[in-house]
């Protein structure tokens, strides 16, 4: 039986974004997707509820580059799979990783110099070390081919899955606690220039009686402060899952005006809940939304976004048809399908 080691360390982080969700959802399904393989999961810290039997090997610094390779040397797996992290430089064996996006190349000003240099270095290393690479969208595949000269036949596209709604949404009174007393448009994601919250707010300010609610960690304090300064915005920070479910449930629409996305998980999560989605026609977002979302073509044009939002909020016939189409499209994207796609690439490499 061939053995596959999996670095699931991102799934144990306290701050959960797309890559953390990906690592948890895919990692917890790999054994079922490929039971003929022996899977070994590694992390630097424990976390309950992951659905995996994780070998915790604590190490204070440089866990990926120092401690993980030592554990792999003892285990001697046939393949190392890295769902959302860097491949250790000291690992000499076969490796497979997932390239989620190349935002650090497309929007370098959003990254500190050291962070961008590290991302470039680890991506180049992955391109050198991995016979095959996984991307989460055709858009990211095209970026990888263009920016790093990867041959297209080395890249396998495996889309993400939709996390189904949970029944236990927070009580409706939670909205008042968050300052949301009327109609609101929801944006989910880190507060940073690439997510384009400034354009979303400018669009909402052109509409009557609507507030922008932004749920996600603050990466850009200056942008967060400018959002807070507007009476038409509510900066909610990170919210727990029941609160997020309530926000999705009560939002009049979900807006995803990002300048660039590797995939666009909020589009998929909103569609799974039957929400009207207004997204930028940029990077991977049309791949995810298909004909079940509304688009504006110029990410920097808040007036255009406002006009599309106005239609999304007021055309009841359109809202009904989009909600039906959104749910149907979201059903095509499941984490089981994602894990099966990853397992197929693993099998391809091991054969």
Buried (B, 14 or more C-beta within 10 A) or exposed (E): EBBBBBBBBBBBBEEBBBBBBBBBBBBBBBBEBBEEBBBBBBBBBEBEEBEBEBEEBEBEEEBBBEBBBEBBEEBEBBBBBBBBBBBBBEBEBBBBBBBBBBBBBBBEEBBEEEEBEBBBEBBEBBBEBBEBBBBBBEBBBBBBBEBBEBEEEBBBBBBBBBBEBEEEBBEEEBBEEBBBEEBBBBBBBBBBBBBBBBBBBBBBBBBEEBBBBBBBBBBBEEBBEBBEEBEBBBBBEBBEBBBBBBBBBBBBBBBBBBBBBBBBBBBBBBBBBBBBBBBBBBBBBBBBBBEBBBBBEEBEBBEBBBBBBBBBBEBEEEBEEBBEBBBEBBEEBBBEBBBBBBBEBBBEBBE
